[in-house]
Amino acid sequence: MRTLEEWVNAIPPLDSAAMRAAAERQNILTKPQGSLGRLEQLSIQVAGITGNPRPRLSHKVITTMAGDHGVVEEGVSAFPQEVTPQMVYNFLRGGAAINVLARHVGARVVVVDMGVAVDLELQEGLVIKKVAKGTRNMTHGPAMTREQALQALLNGASVVEELIGEGMDILGTGDMGIGNTTPSAAIAAAITGRAPAAIVGRGTGVDDAGFYRKIAAVERALAVNRPDPKDGLDVLSKVGGFEIGGLAGAMLAAAAHRRPVVVDGFISTAAALIAVTLAPHVRPYLIAAHRSQEQGHGIMLEWLGLNPVLDLDMRLGEGTGAALAMGIVEGACKILDEMATFAEAGVSEKEE
């Protein structure tokens, strides 16, 4: 297994020659130049990521990583902690929103236990990479040890390495964990430097009292732990979650193998903040799926410099936004690869 430093150092720059070739091809396809807007930009980005001027993304995978959080003791969620394993089983039965949308776009869902608070029954579609049975309450001290944070990152990377061995072309990230918008908000506040009140949202739909408890919990966690915003491992260990660490590691591994990463919503974007803090050169491998309804998500995307593909007022997580956006990214690449050029179609080009 590679070390974290090895994963970080293995991420190559985007292939500028492939991007140039893709851009040149876009300009001779049977359409006015630039008329497909963001689709053209996405196809050129994916060409640079993959090193292929005509990339194909037929094997789509969404990793939905699950973990529990000690901070739920602070009354920050509208749902009890036992919902985490119940939803994991729902994913495995194919009954959740992520399963429906993944089927719709032809993606496979791989569910990963990174730190669910109970032992799950081993079954098809479930990968066990449990670091511990949930994090500790971050309002009283670090959510996990630095060693556990490192293990979460490496476990997430190992999941992706296995998926790439099975032929994965593009990764979508997803999450499940009752209470996980609270550590995600703490990560965002720590790294962006913005006040918790500007970032904390209502998550599962907490009432006003729950909302103010969440803000107070994030403020306490930051005051007690004082995470170093320049050290992604420090932030993850002090105010993060095992599934967040797993997703960050997954992003590093996908980039190291030249695979595009479609980042879902609030929790996945917190993982992206960790990944980019650890390895700034992972940033161009990331595609923001959508703008979450969570109020701080825009701040996180702005810090990352990512422009979301969709804006549908979604806040479910699971990888639902990633599934929808993956279909658009695949469509962008199909335009680049399958559309006829003016010469091929015998269509007259624009008059000078």
HELIX and SHEET records of a PDB file:
HELIX    1   1 LEU A    4  ASN A    9  1                                   6    
HELIX    2   2 SER A   16  GLN A   26  1                                  11    
HELIX    3   3 GLY A   37  THR A   50  1                                  14    
HELIX    4   4 GLY A   70  GLU A   74  5                                   5    
HELIX    5   5 VAL A   83  ARG A   93  1                                  11    
HELIX    6   6 ALA A   97  VAL A  105  1                                   9    
HELIX    7   7 ARG A  146  GLY A  165  1                                  20    
HELIX    8   8 THR A  181  THR A  192  1                                  12    
HELIX    9   9 PRO A  196  ILE A  199  1                                   4    
HELIX   10  10 ASP A  208  ASN A  225  1                                  18    
HELIX   11  11 GLY A  232  VAL A  239  1                                   8    
HELIX   12  12 PHE A  242  ALA A  256  1                                  15    
HELIX   13  13 PHE A  266  LEU A  278  1                                  13    
HELIX   14  14 PRO A  280  TYR A  285  5                                   6    
HELIX   15  15 HIS A  297  LEU A  304  1                                   8    
HELIX   16  16 THR A  320  GLU A  338  1                                  19    
HELIX   17  17 PHE A  342  ALA A  345  1                                   4    
SHEET    1   A 6 LEU A 126  ILE A 128  0                                        
SHEET    2   A 6 ALA A 107  GLY A 115  1                                        
SHEET    3   A 6 LYS A  60  GLY A  67  1                                        
SHEET    4   A 6 ILE A 170  MET A 176  1                                        
SHEET    5   A 6 VAL A 261  VAL A 263  1                                        
SHEET    6   A 6 LEU A 286  ALA A 288  1                                        
END                                                                             
